Amino acid sequence: MVEPVVAQKSPYPVDVEAGKTYFWCACGQSAKQPFCDGSHKGSGFEPLKYQAAAAATLYFCGCKKTASAPLCDGTHKGL
């Protein structure tokens, strides 16, 4: 499988709303990072659905290498 594009080497802080669904870009090609804009079509990647349990500031992965997708786990620090 092809590797995703590193959108940025840091997370994206996002104020999420309780109960709202978000679609995290897994391919790294979206112009609306960290969320999907459909740029993955034909790439073999699919966006990851995330439903916010509570209102909070979350840090969505920007390097696309996290083991805890869609949230940042610090993997970008080793890139």
C-alpha atoms as one frame of an Amber mdcrd trajectory, in Angstrom:
protein
   0.000   0.000   0.000   1.144   3.535  -0.735   2.218   5.720   2.193   0.048
   8.724   3.069   1.317  12.245   2.424   2.573  14.035   5.547   0.242  17.041
   5.662   2.250  18.658   8.478   4.632  17.500  11.202   2.398  18.611  14.042
  -1.187  17.967  15.131  -4.211  20.077  14.242  -6.027  21.413  17.326  -9.786
  21.239  16.724 -12.647  22.313  18.979 -15.095  19.449  18.463 -18.790  19.506
  19.295 -20.425  16.742  21.336 -22.240  14.248  19.117 -20.891  15.691  15.859
 -19.276  13.381  13.290 -15.950  14.256  11.678 -14.132  12.548   8.802 -10.358
  12.633   9.291  -8.207  12.671   6.156  -6.055   9.527   6.122  -4.326  10.164
   2.775  -2.832  13.579   3.592  -3.980  15.121   0.311  -7.020  17.082   1.514
  -6.912  20.865   1.222  -9.188  21.008   4.300  -6.812  19.321   6.776  -7.228
  17.555   9.067 -10.545  16.609   7.501 -11.457  14.929   4.232 -12.372  16.862
   1.093 -12.571  13.827  -1.217  -8.994  14.089  -2.531  -8.378  10.438  -1.610
 -10.489   9.118  -4.489  -8.498   6.509  -6.399  -5.674   6.489  -3.842  -6.697
   3.399  -1.875  -7.239   5.502   1.259 -10.550   6.195   2.971 -11.337   8.875
   5.567 -11.763   7.756   9.157 -15.085   8.548  10.811 -14.811  10.058  14.297
 -17.787  10.877  16.526 -17.064  13.316  19.333 -18.344  12.060  22.671 -17.995
  15.453  24.326 -17.142  19.042  23.462 -13.370  19.434  23.788 -10.209  20.539
  22.041  -8.704  17.469  20.380  -5.453  17.134  18.482  -5.947  15.407  15.131
  -2.881  13.825  13.540  -1.227  15.852  10.780   1.597  13.457   9.854  -0.849
  10.584   9.104   1.453   8.083  10.870  -0.279   7.920  14.281  -1.090   4.534
  15.805  -4.147   6.062  17.490  -5.885   7.514  14.423  -7.356   9.992  14.053
  -5.760  11.569  17.112  -2.104  12.498  17.473   0.123  10.137  19.472   3.373
  12.087  19.034   4.711  10.013  16.134   5.490  13.232  14.220   8.333  13.941
  16.683  10.340  11.094  15.116   9.903  12.172  11.501
